[in-house]
């Protein structure tokens, strides 16, 4: 068996891992890198072949979930580089992928003026090739190669995939979370005993405190900031973290009788909530049960954001996309609010190196937004990890569940991997 990471070998971004088992080759994920705009943005497809005939060399592409670092290069690979073989993803991933791809395309072309990029038609044509992969259902790619998906938590529709050909087998986890959150259940897999388990290690050295205390900490900080008249900016991705934190704020505002306005910036979110309603069976038990009385994603206290609100006086809370402050509305609002020490920035997730989010978390007091703009950072910066990735304990638990013969670590920083390696070997 051969395992070749074409991306995310020792960093987070452009996940793409080629696995050859029993003479068949699968590409797991086909992502892009948020930190680069040059040829490093997409995986190095030339490694597979420079002739461009990818279809004869790859038997299947499997996309684990809709985050761009896992699916962002797919239309480029199929429509511009000519791969015509089967692509597998779960139904929620198939539904949500094109929305994020289209959003990414718009930003690249309309805001950054890039050329030679994939088009809306490319995205549509690419999605037509997708074969749905349902949980726990065995799908045969051909007579010899079988795939099976398991629930990964993380985001709506995320799956871990078990693949077998002949007497060789592999499990590729994609991103997963072993702790249930406000809207999703915990990842789970059978004791499939694969030859190799390929696991993400984004938070490989972290052992997280209890979720409850983190939620309480988050709400107290937000409350304290609005009481002193400050504005709270929470950059997050439109799908996943956003829904979880909105459920939290909405019920806290209700409980405390607060009237401070809470806003959400993103056309994506209305669409996202439509998909949460549609794929309700992918959420956790509590969400499914409360759905009978009211839709838990119809928020009472959270209103759509409008650009001019950023200049209004007085306290407010804003959820703005995207999550790493590298472009878009979250960066625009940050630029206006960062100089005022009464305001607060809460970073709820992982930031790729090189993004404004990573610089601010690193303690930089003056940040370059672009070549013309510098911002003085006096805002109160808080890092509260509501990440939907497994921590060290969760990763060890998954390894125990699956009982693999070998483990390959990807999707994390080198230092974290060596710590985890010693734990696994031990």
C-alpha positions in Angstrom: 0.0 0.0 0.0 1.2 3.5 -0.8 0.1 6.7 0.9 1.2 10.1 -0.7 -0.1 13.4 0.7 -0.3 16.0 -2.1 -1.3 18.6 0.4 -1.8 18.9 4.2 1.0 16.5 4.9 2.3 18.7 7.7 0.1 21.7 7.6 -3.6 22.6 7.5 -4.8 23.4 4.0 -5.3 21.8 0.5 -6.0 18.4 2.0 -5.3 15.7 -0.7 -4.1 12.2 0.0 -3.5 9.6 -2.6 -3.8 6.0 -1.4 -3.0 3.0 -3.6 -4.4 -0.3 -2.2 -4.8 -3.6 -4.0 -3.7 -1.9 -7.2 -6.4 0.8 -7.1 -5.8 4.5 -6.4 -8.2 6.7 -4.4 -7.8 10.5 -4.0 -9.1 11.4 -0.6 -10.1 15.1 -0.6 -9.1 17.7 -3.1 -8.8 21.0 -1.2 -7.2 24.4 -1.5 -4.9 26.4 0.8 -6.2 29.6 2.4 -2.7 31.0 3.0 -1.6 31.1 -0.7 -2.7 32.7 -4.0 0.0 31.2 -6.2 0.6 27.6 -7.5 0.8 26.4 -3.9 -2.9 27.0 -3.5 -3.9 23.7 -5.1 -2.4 20.2 -4.6 0.5 19.3 -6.9 -1.5 17.3 -9.4 1.6 17.0 -11.7 2.9 14.5 -9.2 0.3 12.1 -10.4 1.1 12.6 -14.1 2.3 15.5 -16.3 0.5 14.0 -19.3 -2.9 15.1 -17.9 -4.6 11.7 -18.1 -5.8 11.5 -14.5 -8.8 9.3 -15.2 -6.7 6.3 -16.0 -4.6 6.7 -12.9 -7.2 7.5 -10.3 -10.1 5.1 -9.7 -12.2 7.4 -7.4 -12.1 10.7 -5.6 -13.7 10.9 -2.2 -14.6 14.3 -0.5 -15.1 14.0 3.2 -16.8 17.4 3.9 -17.6 20.8 2.4 -14.8 22.9 3.9 -12.7 24.5 1.1 -9.5 23.1 2.4 -11.0 19.7 1.5 -13.0 20.4 -1.7 -11.8 23.8 -3.0 -9.7 22.4 -5.9 -12.3 19.9 -7.1 -13.8 21.8 -10.1 -10.2 22.8 -11.1 -9.2 19.1 -11.1 -12.3 17.8 -12.9 -13.1 20.6 -15.3 -9.7 22.2 -16.0 -7.4 19.3 -15.5 -9.7 16.7 -17.0 -10.4 14.0 -14.4 -13.7 12.3 -15.4 -13.9 9.4 -13.0 -16.4 9.0 -10.1 -16.5 11.4 -7.2 -18.1 10.4 -3.9 -19.5 12.5 -1.1 -22.5 12.4 1.3 -25.8 14.1 0.3 -25.3 17.2 2.6 -21.8 17.6 1.3 -23.0 17.4 -2.2 -25.7 20.1 -1.5 -23.4 22.5 0.4 -20.1 22.2 -1.6 -21.3 24.2 -4.7 -22.4 27.1 -2.5 -19.0 27.4 -0.9 -17.2 26.9 -4.2 -19.3 29.6 -5.8 -18.6 32.0 -3.0 -14.9 31.3 -3.2 -15.0 31.8 -7.0 -16.7 35.1 -6.7 -14.1 36.4 -4.2 -11.2 35.2 -6.4 -12.6 36.7 -9.6 -14.7 39.7 -8.6 -12.7 41.0 -5.7 -9.2 39.9 -6.6 -9.5 39.9 -10.4 -7.9 36.5 -10.9 -7.9 34.9 -14.3 -8.0 31.3 -15.5 -10.2 30.4 -12.5 -12.9 27.8 -12.6 -16.4 29.2 -13.6 -19.9 28.7 -12.2 -20.6 26.3 -15.1 -17.5 24.3 -14.1 -18.8 23.9 -10.6 -22.2 22.7 -11.9 -20.6 20.2 -14.3 -18.3 19.0 -11.6 -21.2 18.4 -9.2 -23.1 16.3 -11.8 -20.3 13.7 -11.6 -20.9 13.2 -7.8 -22.2 9.8 -6.6 -23.9 10.1 -3.2 -22.3 8.1 -0.3 -24.8 7.3 2.5 -23.7 6.5 6.0 -22.9 2.8 6.7 -23.8 1.9 3.1 -21.2 -0.1 1.1 -20.6 1.4 -2.3 -18.7 -0.6 -5.0 -16.6 1.6 -7.2 -15.9 -1.4 -9.4 -15.8 -5.2 -8.9 -13.0 -4.9 -6.4 -13.0 -1.5 -4.6 -15.5 -0.8 -1.9 -16.2 2.3 0.2 -18.1 2.8 3.4 -18.8 6.1 5.2 -19.0 6.7 8.9 -20.4 9.8 10.9 -17.6 12.3 11.6 -19.4 15.1 13.5 -17.3 18.2 12.6 -19.7 19.8 10.2 -23.1 18.8 8.7 -22.5 15.8 6.4 -18.9 15.2 7.3 -17.8 11.5 7.0 -14.8 9.3 7.6 -14.3 6.8 4.9 -13.3 3.1 5.0 -11.9 1.7 1.7 -11.0 -1.9 0.9 -9.6 -3.6 -2.2 -8.6 -7.2 -2.1 -7.0 -7.8 1.3 -5.9 -4.2 1.9 -7.9 -1.6 3.7 -7.6 2.0 4.8 -9.6 4.5 6.9 -9.3 8.2 6.0 -10.8 10.3 8.7 -11.1 13.7 7.1 -11.9 16.2 9.9 -13.8 14.8 12.8 -14.9 15.6 16.3 -15.3 13.0 19.1 -17.3 15.4 21.3 -20.9 16.1 20.4 -21.7 19.9 20.2 -24.9 22.0 20.3 -26.0 20.7 16.9 -24.0 17.6 15.9 -23.3 14.2 17.4 -19.9 12.6 18.0 -17.8 10.8 15.4 -18.0 7.0 15.5 -16.6 4.1 13.6 -16.8 0.2 13.7 -13.8 -1.8 14.8 -12.9 -2.2 11.1 -9.2 -3.0 11.8 -7.7 -1.3 8.7 -4.1 -1.8 7.6 -3.7 2.0 7.8 -5.7 4.8 9.6 -5.0 8.2 8.2 -6.0 10.8 10.8 -6.1 14.6 11.1 -4.1 16.1 13.9 -5.1 19.8 13.9 -5.4 19.9 17.7 -3.0 16.9 18.3 -1.4 18.3 21.4 -4.4 19.8 23.0 -6.5 18.3 25.7 -9.6 20.5 25.9 -11.3 21.6 29.0 -15.0 20.8 29.3 -17.3 22.2 26.7 -19.7 23.6 29.3 -17.0 25.8 31.0 -15.9 27.0 27.5 -19.4 28.0 26.7 -19.9 29.8 30.0 -16.6 31.6 29.5 -17.6 32.7 26.0 -21.0 34.1 27.2 -19.5 35.9 30.2 -16.9 37.6 28.0 -19.5 38.7 25.5 -21.8 40.0 28.2 -19.0 41.9 30.0 -18.0 43.6 26.8 -21.5 44.8 25.8 -22.0 46.0 29.4 -19.1 48.3 29.1 -20.5 49.6 25.8 -18.1 47.7 23.6 -18.7 45.9 20.3 -18.0 42.2 20.0 -16.8 40.7 16.7 -16.9 37.0 16.3 -15.4 35.9 13.0 -16.6 32.4 12.0 -17.3 30.3 9.0 -20.9 30.4 7.8 -21.6 26.8 8.3 -20.9 24.8 11.5 -19.4 27.0 14.2 -21.8 29.8 13.4 -24.9 27.7 14.1 -23.5 26.4 17.3 -22.5 29.8 18.7 -25.8 31.4 17.5 -27.8 28.7 19.4 -25.7 29.6 22.5 -26.2 33.4 22.2 -29.8 33.2 21.3 -30.7 31.2 24.4 -28.5 33.3 26.7 -30.1 36.6 25.4 -33.5 35.0 26.1 -32.5 33.9 29.6 -30.9 37.2 30.6 -33.5 39.5 29.0 -30.8 41.3 27.0 -31.7 43.9 24.3 -28.3 44.6 22.8 -28.5 43.9 19.1 -26.9 40.7 17.7 -26.2 40.5 14.0 -25.1 37.9 11.5 -23.3 38.8 8.3 -23.6 36.3 5.4 -25.9 35.6 2.6 -24.6 32.0 3.0 -26.2 31.6 6.4 -29.8 31.7 5.2 -28.9 29.0 2.7 -27.0 27.1 5.3 -30.0 27.0 7.6 -32.1 25.7 4.8 -29.7 22.8 4.5 -29.7 22.2 8.3 -33.5 21.8 8.0 -33.2 19.5 5.0 -30.6 17.2 6.6 -31.9 17.3 10.1 -31.2 13.6 10.5 -27.4 14.5 10.4 -27.7 16.6 13.5 -27.8 15.4 17.2 -30.7 14.1 19.1 -31.5 17.3 20.9 -31.8 19.3 17.7 -34.0 16.6 16.2 -36.3 16.6 19.2 -36.7 20.4 19.5 -37.4 20.5 15.8 -40.9 19.2 16.5 -41.9 22.4 18.3 -39.7 25.0 16.6 -36.8 25.1 14.2 -33.7 25.6 16.4 -32.0 27.5 13.6 -34.7 30.2 13.4 -33.1 32.6 15.9 -35.2 35.0 17.8 -32.5 37.6 18.8 -30.2 37.4 15.8 -30.8 39.7 12.8 -29.2 40.0 9.4 -26.3 42.4 9.2 -26.0 45.4 7.0 -22.7 47.1 6.1 -23.6 50.5 7.6 -24.2 49.1 11.1 -20.5 48.9 11.6 -20.4 52.7 12.2 -23.4 52.8 14.6 -22.6 53.9 18.2 -23.3 51.6 21.2 -22.8 48.0 22.0 -23.5 45.1 19.6 -22.5 41.6 18.8 -21.6 40.6 15.2 -21.0 37.2 13.7 -19.1 37.8 10.5 -17.6 35.6 7.9 -15.0 34.2 7.2 -13.4 32.8 10.3 -9.7 33.7 9.8 -10.0 37.4 9.0 -8.3 36.9 5.7 -11.0 38.6 3.5 -14.6 39.7 3.5 -16.9 41.2 6.0 -15.1 40.0 9.1 -12.0 41.8 8.0 -13.9 44.9 7.1 -15.5 45.1 10.5 -12.2 44.3 12.2 -10.5 47.2 10.5 -13.1 49.6 11.9 -13.3 48.2 15.5 -9.7 47.1 16.1 -8.3 50.5 17.3 -10.9 50.8 20.2 -9.9 49.0 23.4 -13.5 48.8 24.6 -14.3 46.3 21.8 -13.6 42.6 21.8 -12.5 40.1 19.1 -13.4 36.5 19.9 -11.6 34.0 17.7 -13.5 30.7 18.0 -11.5 28.5 15.6 -8.2 27.6 14.0 -6.3 30.2 12.0 -3.9 29.2 9.2 -0.5 30.9 9.4 -0.3 34.1 7.4 -3.9 35.2 7.8 -4.8 38.4 9.8 -6.5 36.1 12.4 -3.2 34.3 13.0 -1.2 37.5 13.3 -3.7 39.0 15.8 -3.7 35.8 17.9 0.1 35.9 17.8 -0.1 39.3 19.6 0.8 41.7 16.8 -0.2 45.2 17.7 0.0 46.7 14.2 -1.3 44.6 11.3 -1.1 45.1 7.6 -4.5 44.5 6.1 -3.3 45.1 2.5 -0.5 47.1 0.9 -2.2 50.4 1.7 -3.7 49.8 5.1 -2.3 49.3 8.5 -4.4 48.8 11.6 -3.6 49.5 15.2 -4.8 46.6 17.3 -6.1 47.8 20.7 -9.2 45.6 20.6 -9.4 42.9 23.4 -8.4 39.7 21.6 -9.8 36.4 23.0 -9.0 33.0 21.7 -11.8 30.5 22.7 -11.4 27.3 20.8 -14.9 26.0 19.7 -13.1 24.0 17.1 -14.9 21.0 15.6 -11.7 18.9 15.6 -10.8 16.0 17.8 -8.3 16.8 20.6 -5.4 14.4 21.5 -7.8 12.4 23.7 -10.4 12.2 20.9 -7.8 11.1 18.4 -6.5 8.3 20.7 -10.1 7.2 21.2 -10.8 6.9 17.5 -7.6 4.9 17.0 -8.9 2.5 19.8 -12.3 2.3 18.1 -10.9 1.4 14.6 -7.9 -0.7 15.8 -5.7 -0.1 12.8 -2.3 -1.9 12.2 -0.6 1.4 11.3 -1.4 5.1 11.7 -0.5 8.0 9.4 -0.8 11.5 10.7 -1.8 14.4 8.4 -3.6 17.8 8.6 -1.6 19.3 11.5 1.7 21.0 12.4 4.9 18.9 12.7 5.4 19.6 16.4 1.9 18.4 17.3 2.5 15.3 15.2 5.6 14.2 17.1 3.8 14.6 20.4 0.9 12.4 19.2 3.3 9.9 17.6 4.9 9.3 21.1 1.4 8.8 22.6 0.4 6.3 19.9 3.7 4.4 20.1 3.5 4.4 23.9 
